[in-house]
Amino acid sequence: MSAFPWSGGRLEALLGLDHPIVQGPFGGGYSSVALAAAVADAGGLGSFGAYHLGPDAITGLVADLKAATSRAFAVNLWVPQPGERDLRARKADVDRLRPCLEELGLDAPALGGPYGQDFRAQIEALLDAAPPAVSFIMGVPPRDVLERARRLGIVTIGTATTVDEAVALQEAGLSAVVASGSDAGGHRGSFLRPAGESLVGTFSLVPQVADAVSVPVIAAGGIADGRGVAAALTLGADGVQIGTGFLATAESGASEVHKAALRGPDARVTVLTRLFSGRLARAIPNRFVREMAAFEDQVPPYPVQNALMLPIRRASTDRGLPDHVNLWSGQSAALTRPCDAKSYVDALLEETTAILAPRLGR
């Protein structure tokens, strides 16, 4: 008999896991091979956010992950919105950031483009590399992508912020759906309606999605300890995806500035902002967020604002200054703990078992 009587469900069977715990994928350099491998080796699903990587880097990434673990892992990509790579920055967009650029001694970024990576080149490289699983956010992947993944035996996971999005992902043929509540840190993955109109809390969203779809449901957003895991499973989720909790671990690619912020008092109240990337995201408020709040509705959309902010974010991080860093965080940052990934997974298992085992009569 398993020491964890609440494990062994549909998600574990789908992915060959020991436990229904998924490490949230962090793009922009916050993921690491070490973290994904550590979670996979601990019996969960390790993940790596690769939306910022080109095709050659993705090929190398999958090879590195396969070398680091023999267990299942997922690589995550963003499904592009129509026309987003045709967007260009305007002079006013750069001028708005000049005080930050001057403070950090940076030259103004060029107004060229295109910004971001080519999704088609990314996904072709990723499918060629054949990871055990591919996860998506920001939309429904193209039909031919899903059909090829199915032929290759690759598990596909979509991300929904509303019930309607979950249904759309299931109808498209995704293997599983992440129900991402508005408690979650980082970017909102909404695609059927504007993100600001799709803010459903995790524990309202999960049971509704579980009722609406038949594929495995992975709860995400504000889950950071065993109490959150137990609650999500009780509400009908087949597993949980934890982002901020793993961001705080030793193996994550987050900077020390970012990890310190997760432990600080400002993390108790996070905000939703477009200021860092042009796409709505949850973060710990810092000086940049406060001083630029008046321009929230004026910043250009993703990927333009993301590209303009990149040198500012990097310079602030490199200097150990939290002032201009995108301090992504969910609403349960106060529940995170600075430890290694395996210890964190072990703690989640013990805490969840302490709650659920008596109710299961074990």
C-alpha positions as CSV (number, residue, x, y, z in Angstrom):
1,M,0.0,0.0,0.0
2,S,1.3,3.5,-0.9
3,A,2.4,5.7,2.0
4,F,0.3,8.4,0.2
5,P,-3.2,7.0,-0.2
6,W,-4.3,10.1,-2.1
7,S,-1.8,9.5,-4.9
8,G,-2.2,7.0,-7.8
9,G,-4.9,8.8,-9.8
10,R,-5.4,9.7,-13.5
11,L,-2.7,12.3,-13.7
12,E,0.0,9.9,-12.4
13,A,-1.2,7.3,-14.8
14,L,-1.1,9.7,-17.7
15,L,2.5,10.9,-17.1
16,G,4.0,8.0,-15.1
17,L,4.3,10.1,-11.9
18,D,4.5,8.9,-8.3
19,H,2.6,12.0,-7.1
20,P,0.2,14.5,-8.7
21,I,2.5,17.5,-8.1
22,V,3.5,19.6,-11.1
23,Q,6.2,22.3,-10.9
24,G,5.0,25.4,-12.6
25,P,6.9,26.4,-15.7
26,F,8.8,29.7,-15.4
27,G,9.8,31.5,-18.6
28,G,12.4,34.2,-19.0
29,G,15.2,32.4,-17.2
30,Y,13.4,31.5,-14.0
31,S,13.3,27.8,-14.8
32,S,16.4,25.6,-14.5
33,V,17.3,22.1,-15.6
34,A,18.3,21.3,-12.0
35,L,14.9,22.3,-10.6
36,A,12.9,20.4,-13.3
37,A,15.1,17.3,-12.7
38,A,14.8,17.5,-9.0
39,V,11.0,17.6,-9.0
40,A,10.9,14.8,-11.6
41,D,13.2,12.6,-9.5
42,A,11.0,13.3,-6.5
43,G,8.1,11.8,-8.3
44,G,6.4,14.9,-9.6
45,L,6.3,16.6,-13.0
46,G,9.3,18.9,-13.5
47,S,8.7,21.8,-16.0
48,F,10.7,24.3,-17.9
49,G,9.3,27.5,-19.4
50,A,10.9,28.0,-22.9
51,Y,8.9,30.7,-24.5
52,H,11.9,33.0,-24.6
53,L,14.2,30.4,-26.3
54,G,14.9,29.9,-30.0
55,P,14.7,26.5,-31.7
56,D,18.4,25.6,-31.3
57,A,18.3,26.4,-27.6
58,I,15.1,24.3,-27.2
59,T,16.8,21.3,-28.8
60,G,19.7,21.6,-26.4
61,L,17.4,22.1,-23.5
62,V,15.5,18.9,-24.0
63,A,18.7,17.0,-24.4
64,D,19.9,18.5,-21.1
65,L,16.7,17.5,-19.4
66,K,16.8,14.0,-20.7
67,A,20.4,13.7,-19.4
68,A,19.5,15.1,-16.0
69,T,16.5,12.8,-15.3
70,S,14.9,9.6,-16.5
71,R,11.5,10.7,-15.2
72,A,8.8,12.7,-16.9
73,F,9.1,16.4,-17.5
74,A,7.3,19.1,-19.5
75,V,8.5,22.0,-21.6
76,N,6.2,25.0,-21.8
77,L,5.5,27.3,-24.8
78,W,3.3,30.3,-25.2
79,V,0.7,30.1,-28.0
80,P,1.0,33.5,-29.9
81,Q,-1.9,35.9,-30.4
82,P,-2.6,36.8,-34.0
83,G,-0.3,39.6,-35.2
84,E,1.7,40.1,-32.1
85,R,5.0,39.7,-33.8
86,D,4.1,42.5,-36.2
87,L,3.8,45.0,-33.4
88,R,6.4,47.8,-33.1
89,A,7.5,50.2,-30.4
90,R,6.7,53.9,-30.7
91,K,9.0,56.7,-29.6
92,A,6.5,57.5,-26.8
93,D,6.9,54.0,-25.5
94,V,10.6,54.5,-25.0
95,D,10.3,58.0,-23.7
96,R,8.0,56.8,-20.9
97,L,10.9,54.6,-19.7
98,R,13.7,57.2,-20.0
99,P,13.8,58.0,-16.3
100,C,14.5,54.3,-15.6
101,L,17.0,54.0,-18.4
102,E,18.9,57.1,-17.2
103,E,18.9,56.0,-13.6
104,L,20.5,52.7,-14.6
105,G,22.8,54.3,-17.2
106,L,21.3,52.4,-20.1
107,D,20.9,53.5,-23.7
108,A,17.4,53.7,-25.2
109,P,16.4,50.4,-26.9
110,A,15.9,50.4,-30.6
111,L,12.4,50.8,-32.1
112,G,12.9,47.8,-34.4
113,G,11.4,44.3,-34.3
114,P,10.1,41.7,-34.6
115,Y,10.0,41.0,-30.9
116,G,9.9,37.5,-29.3
117,Q,10.4,34.1,-30.8
118,D,8.7,32.4,-33.8
119,F,6.3,29.9,-32.3
120,R,6.2,27.7,-35.4
121,A,10.0,27.3,-35.3
122,Q,9.9,26.7,-31.5
123,I,7.3,24.0,-31.6
124,E,8.8,22.2,-34.5
125,A,12.2,22.0,-32.7
126,L,10.4,20.9,-29.5
127,L,8.4,18.1,-31.1
128,D,11.5,17.0,-32.9
129,A,13.3,16.7,-29.5
130,A,10.3,14.7,-28.2
131,P,10.0,15.5,-24.5
132,P,7.6,13.4,-22.5
133,A,5.2,16.3,-22.2
134,V,4.6,19.7,-23.7
135,S,2.5,22.3,-21.9
136,F,0.9,25.5,-23.4
137,I,-0.4,28.8,-22.1
138,M,-2.1,31.8,-23.8
139,G,-4.3,29.8,-26.2
140,V,-5.2,26.6,-28.0
141,P,-2.3,25.1,-30.0
142,P,-2.8,24.6,-33.7
143,R,-4.5,21.3,-34.7
144,D,-1.5,20.0,-36.6
145,V,0.7,20.5,-33.6
146,L,-1.6,18.5,-31.4
147,E,-1.9,15.7,-34.0
148,R,1.8,15.4,-34.4
149,A,2.3,15.3,-30.6
150,R,-0.3,12.6,-30.3
151,R,1.5,10.5,-33.0
152,L,4.8,10.9,-31.1
153,G,3.2,9.9,-27.8
154,I,3.8,13.3,-26.2
155,V,1.4,14.3,-23.5
156,T,-0.1,17.8,-24.1
157,I,-1.3,20.1,-21.3
158,G,-3.2,23.3,-21.8
159,T,-3.9,26.2,-19.5
160,A,-7.3,27.7,-18.8
161,T,-8.3,30.7,-16.7
162,T,-12.1,30.1,-17.2
163,V,-14.4,27.2,-17.7
164,D,-15.0,28.1,-21.3
165,E,-11.2,28.0,-22.0
166,A,-11.0,24.6,-20.3
167,V,-13.8,23.3,-22.6
168,A,-12.1,24.7,-25.6
169,L,-8.8,23.0,-24.7
170,Q,-10.5,19.6,-24.2
171,E,-12.4,19.9,-27.5
172,A,-9.1,20.6,-29.3
173,G,-7.7,17.4,-27.9
174,L,-5.3,18.4,-25.1
175,S,-4.5,15.5,-22.7
176,A,-5.0,17.5,-19.5
177,V,-5.9,21.0,-18.5
178,V,-4.4,23.3,-15.9
179,A,-7.1,25.4,-14.2
180,S,-5.2,28.5,-13.3
181,G,-6.9,30.8,-10.8
182,S,-6.3,34.5,-10.5
183,D,-4.3,33.8,-7.3
184,A,-1.4,32.6,-9.5
185,G,1.8,34.5,-9.9
186,G,3.2,35.6,-13.2
187,H,1.3,36.0,-16.5
188,R,-2.4,35.4,-16.8
189,G,-3.0,32.9,-19.6
190,S,-6.4,34.1,-20.7
191,F,-7.3,33.8,-24.4
192,L,-11.0,33.8,-25.0
193,R,-11.7,37.1,-23.2
194,P,-9.4,39.8,-21.9
195,A,-7.3,38.8,-18.9
196,G,-8.9,41.4,-16.7
197,E,-12.3,39.9,-17.4
198,S,-11.2,36.4,-16.6
199,L,-10.1,36.7,-13.0
200,V,-11.6,33.7,-11.3
201,G,-10.1,32.5,-8.0
202,T,-8.5,29.1,-7.9
203,F,-11.0,27.5,-5.6
204,S,-14.0,28.8,-7.5
205,L,-12.5,27.8,-10.8
206,V,-11.3,24.2,-10.0
207,P,-14.7,22.5,-9.2
208,Q,-16.4,24.2,-12.1
209,V,-13.7,23.0,-14.5
210,A,-13.7,19.5,-13.0
211,D,-17.5,19.4,-13.7
212,A,-17.1,20.7,-17.2
213,V,-14.3,18.5,-18.7
214,S,-13.4,14.8,-18.6
215,V,-9.7,15.1,-19.0
216,P,-7.4,15.3,-15.9
217,V,-7.6,18.8,-14.2
218,I,-4.5,20.4,-12.6
219,A,-5.3,23.1,-10.1
220,A,-2.9,26.1,-10.0
221,G,-2.8,29.4,-8.2
222,G,-2.1,30.2,-4.5
223,I,-1.2,26.6,-3.7
224,A,2.0,26.4,-1.6
225,D,1.6,23.9,1.1
226,G,-0.3,20.6,2.0
227,R,-3.4,22.5,2.9
228,G,-3.7,23.9,-0.6
229,V,-3.0,20.5,-2.2
230,A,-5.6,18.8,0.0
231,A,-8.2,21.5,-0.8
232,A,-7.6,21.3,-4.5
233,L,-7.9,17.5,-4.6
234,T,-11.0,17.7,-2.5
235,L,-12.6,20.1,-4.9
236,G,-12.1,17.7,-7.8
237,A,-8.6,18.4,-9.2
238,D,-6.5,15.4,-10.3
239,G,-3.3,17.2,-9.3
240,V,-1.8,20.6,-8.5
241,Q,0.6,22.9,-10.2
242,I,2.8,25.0,-7.9
243,G,4.8,27.9,-9.1
244,T,5.8,30.4,-6.5
245,G,6.6,27.6,-4.0
246,F,9.1,26.1,-6.4
247,L,10.4,29.6,-7.4
248,A,11.6,30.0,-3.8
249,T,13.6,26.7,-3.8
250,A,17.4,26.6,-4.1
251,E,17.4,25.1,-7.6
252,S,15.2,27.7,-9.3
253,G,16.6,30.3,-11.7
254,A,15.2,33.2,-9.7
255,S,17.7,35.8,-8.6
256,E,18.5,36.2,-4.9
257,V,16.8,39.6,-5.1
258,H,13.6,37.9,-6.2
259,K,13.9,35.1,-3.6
260,A,14.4,37.7,-0.9
261,A,11.3,39.6,-2.0
262,L,9.2,36.4,-1.7
263,R,10.2,36.4,2.0
264,G,9.6,40.1,2.5
265,P,6.5,41.9,3.8
266,D,5.6,43.4,0.4
267,A,4.8,39.8,-0.8
268,R,1.8,39.6,1.4
269,V,-0.2,41.8,-1.0
270,T,0.6,41.2,-4.7
271,V,-0.8,43.2,-7.7
272,L,-1.8,42.6,-11.2
273,T,0.1,44.8,-13.7
274,R,0.9,45.1,-17.4
275,L,3.9,47.4,-16.7
276,F,6.7,44.8,-17.0
277,S,5.6,42.9,-20.2
278,G,2.5,44.4,-21.6
279,R,0.5,41.4,-20.5
280,L,-1.4,41.2,-17.2
281,A,0.7,39.4,-14.6
282,R,0.8,39.1,-10.8
283,A,3.8,40.4,-9.0
284,I,5.1,41.8,-5.8
285,P,4.8,45.6,-6.0
286,N,8.1,47.5,-6.1
287,R,9.2,51.1,-6.8
288,F,8.7,50.7,-10.6
289,V,5.2,49.5,-10.1
290,R,4.3,52.3,-7.8
291,E,5.9,55.1,-9.8
292,M,4.6,53.9,-13.1
293,A,1.1,53.1,-11.9
294,A,-0.4,56.1,-13.8
295,F,0.8,54.7,-17.1
296,E,-0.7,51.2,-16.6
297,D,-3.2,51.7,-19.4
298,Q,-0.7,53.4,-21.8
299,V,2.0,50.7,-22.1
300,P,2.2,48.9,-25.4
301,P,1.0,45.2,-25.5
302,Y,3.2,42.2,-25.3
303,P,5.8,41.5,-26.8
304,V,6.7,45.2,-27.3
305,Q,6.7,46.3,-23.6
306,N,8.5,43.1,-22.7
307,A,11.3,43.8,-25.1
308,L,11.6,47.4,-24.0
309,M,11.8,46.4,-20.3
310,L,14.2,43.6,-20.7
311,P,17.4,45.6,-20.4
312,I,16.0,47.5,-17.4
313,R,15.0,44.3,-15.6
314,R,18.3,42.7,-16.3
315,A,20.3,45.7,-15.1
316,S,18.3,46.0,-11.9
317,T,18.8,42.3,-11.2
318,D,22.5,42.3,-12.0
319,R,23.0,45.1,-9.5
320,G,21.0,43.4,-6.8
321,L,18.3,46.1,-6.8
322,P,14.6,45.1,-6.6
323,D,13.4,48.5,-7.8
324,H,12.9,47.5,-11.5
325,V,12.7,43.7,-11.3
326,N,9.5,41.8,-12.3
327,L,9.0,40.1,-9.0
328,W,6.5,37.5,-10.1
329,S,4.6,35.9,-7.2
330,G,1.3,34.3,-6.4
331,Q,-0.8,35.3,-3.5
332,S,0.6,32.6,-1.1
333,A,4.2,33.8,-1.2
334,A,4.2,33.9,2.6
335,L,3.7,30.1,2.7
336,T,6.9,29.4,0.7
337,R,10.0,28.1,2.3
338,P,13.6,28.4,1.3
339,C,14.8,24.8,0.9
340,D,15.8,22.4,-1.9
341,A,13.1,21.1,-4.2
342,K,13.1,17.5,-2.9
343,S,12.6,18.7,0.7
344,Y,9.8,20.9,-0.5
345,V,8.1,18.0,-2.3
346,D,8.6,15.7,0.7
347,A,7.0,18.4,2.9
348,L,4.0,18.7,0.6
349,L,3.5,14.9,0.6
350,E,3.6,14.7,4.4
351,E,1.3,17.7,5.0
352,T,-1.2,16.5,2.4
353,T,-1.2,13.0,3.8
354,A,-1.8,14.3,7.4
355,I,-5.0,16.0,6.2
356,L,-6.3,13.5,3.7
357,A,-5.3,10.1,5.1
358,P,-7.7,10.2,8.1
359,R,-10.6,11.1,5.8
360,L,-9.7,8.2,3.5
361,G,-9.7,5.8,6.5
362,R,-5.9,5.1,6.2
